Amino acid sequence: MSRAYVLISCEPGSDDYVVSNLKAISSVKNAYGTFGLYDVIAQIEASNEAELKNELMTRIRKIDKIQGTITLMAEESTDDLAESFARNRELQKGKSMAEAYIIIHTEKGNQCQILCSIAKIPGVVEGDLVVGYYEVICKVVAPTYNDIGDVITKKIRKLADISSTVTLNVIPSR
């Protein structure tokens, strides 16, 4: 299975329209409006990389009102990390209302160790190594956006070899 995250810039005020159109595409597993550098983030999956790229080129990028995209191709996660993220998801069930994606630049060659460290942080419920403009992406959930800020500033950014982070706060569904 091939996965990717698509960071989307769209026309002002059109994020609901774009998210709605994305959710109608079967390869789109999640799509959210965000506050941050990008207007929308979508997770897509396909049986192989060629199919994933085809969906991106022929369906996603053709949606009216999308001005630009950055695609981050996910690498295969290890079972150990999947278990850590699943444990964190279980611990957060019913407690969390705020969500954010954190996209991370790392020092070269250290992204695997960084993702392993991130997987141990409570509140981090997903994470992938990615190929593209960034090296790591993770999803953080917490009771409030202030709590997410604490996870980012007091835990994620304190890890060695992180160059910079970009936070995309998820806009709750309306």
C-alpha positions in Angstrom: 0.0 0.0 0.0 1.4 3.4 -0.9 0.5 6.5 1.1 1.0 10.2 0.8 0.1 13.5 2.5 -1.0 16.3 0.2 -0.5 19.9 1.5 -2.9 22.1 -0.4 -3.2 25.9 -1.0 -6.6 26.9 -2.2 -8.5 30.1 -3.1 -9.5 32.1 0.0 -12.7 30.8 1.5 -12.8 27.6 -0.5 -11.4 25.2 2.0 -14.8 23.6 2.8 -15.5 23.1 -1.0 -12.0 21.5 -1.5 -12.4 19.2 1.5 -15.8 18.1 0.4 -14.5 17.3 -3.1 -11.5 15.5 -1.7 -13.7 13.3 0.6 -15.6 12.2 -2.5 -12.4 10.5 -3.9 -12.0 6.9 -2.8 -8.2 7.1 -2.4 -8.5 10.1 0.0 -8.6 8.6 3.5 -8.8 11.9 5.4 -9.1 15.5 4.4 -9.1 18.5 6.8 -9.1 22.3 6.6 -6.2 23.7 8.6 -4.9 26.9 10.1 -1.3 27.4 9.1 0.9 27.6 6.1 -1.4 25.3 4.0 -5.2 25.5 3.8 -6.0 21.8 3.6 -4.2 18.5 4.3 -5.3 15.2 2.8 -4.0 11.7 3.3 -4.3 9.4 0.3 -3.7 5.7 -0.2 -3.5 3.5 -3.3 -2.3 0.0 -4.0 1.0 1.2 -5.5 2.9 4.4 -6.1 1.9 4.6 -9.8 -1.8 4.6 -8.9 -1.2 7.1 -6.1 0.5 9.5 -8.5 -2.3 9.0 -11.1 -4.9 9.9 -8.5 -3.0 12.9 -7.5 -2.5 14.1 -11.1 -5.8 13.2 -12.6 -8.2 13.8 -9.7 -6.9 15.7 -6.8 -5.0 18.5 -8.6 -8.0 18.9 -11.0 -10.3 20.0 -8.2 -11.5 23.6 -8.9 -10.2 26.2 -6.5 -6.9 24.4 -5.7 -4.0 26.7 -6.3 -1.1 24.5 -5.5 -0.1 21.2 -3.8 3.0 19.8 -2.1 3.0 16.0 -2.0 4.9 14.1 0.8 5.2 10.4 -0.1 5.2 8.3 3.0 7.7 5.5 3.5 6.8 2.2 5.1 6.4 2.4 8.9 7.8 -0.3 11.1 5.4 -2.5 13.2 7.0 -1.1 16.4 6.0 2.4 15.6 2.5 1.4 14.5 2.1 -0.2 18.0 3.3 3.0 19.7 0.9 5.2 17.7 -1.9 2.7 18.4 -1.2 2.9 22.2 -1.2 6.7 22.1 -4.5 6.7 20.1 -6.0 4.4 22.8 -4.8 6.7 25.6 -6.3 9.8 23.9 -9.8 8.3 23.2 -12.5 10.5 24.5 -10.0 13.1 25.9 -9.0 15.0 22.8 -10.8 17.6 20.8 -7.9 19.5 19.2 -5.8 18.0 16.4 -2.8 19.2 14.5 -0.3 17.9 11.9 3.3 18.8 12.5 5.6 18.7 9.5 9.3 18.6 10.3 12.6 19.4 8.7 15.4 17.3 10.2 19.2 17.2 10.0 20.2 14.8 7.2 20.2 11.1 8.0 18.5 11.3 11.4 14.8 11.2 10.5 14.4 7.5 11.5 15.6 8.2 15.0 13.5 11.3 15.3 10.3 9.5 14.3 11.1 6.7 16.8 11.4 9.4 19.5 8.3 11.2 18.4 6.3 7.9 18.5 7.0 7.7 22.3 5.5 11.1 23.0 2.0 11.0 24.5 -0.5 12.6 22.2 1.3 11.8 19.0 -1.1 9.3 17.3 0.3 9.0 13.8 3.6 9.6 12.1 5.5 8.8 8.9 8.9 9.4 7.3 8.1 11.3 4.1 9.9 12.1 0.9 9.3 15.6 -0.4 9.9 19.0 1.0 9.9 17.7 4.6 11.3 14.6 6.2 8.8 13.7 9.0 5.1 14.3 9.6 3.1 13.4 12.7 -0.4 14.0 14.0 -0.9 15.3 17.6 -4.2 15.2 19.5 -4.9 16.8 22.9 -7.7 18.4 24.8 -6.9 21.9 23.6 -4.7 23.7 21.1 -2.7 25.1 24.0 -1.9 21.5 25.0 -0.9 20.8 21.4 1.4 23.8 21.6 3.0 22.3 24.8 3.6 19.0 23.1 5.3 20.8 20.2 7.4 23.3 22.1 8.2 21.2 25.2 8.7 17.8 23.6 8.9 17.6 19.8 11.1 20.7 19.3 13.4 19.6 22.1 14.5 16.5 20.2 18.0 16.6 18.8 18.4 17.1 15.1 15.1 18.9 14.4 15.8 21.9 12.2 12.2 23.4 12.1 8.6 22.5 12.4 5.4 23.7 10.7 2.1 23.3 12.6 -1.2 22.8 10.8 -4.1 23.0 13.3 -7.0 21.0 12.1 -10.3 23.0 11.7 -13.0 21.0 13.4 -15.7 19.7 11.1 -18.7 21.9 10.7 
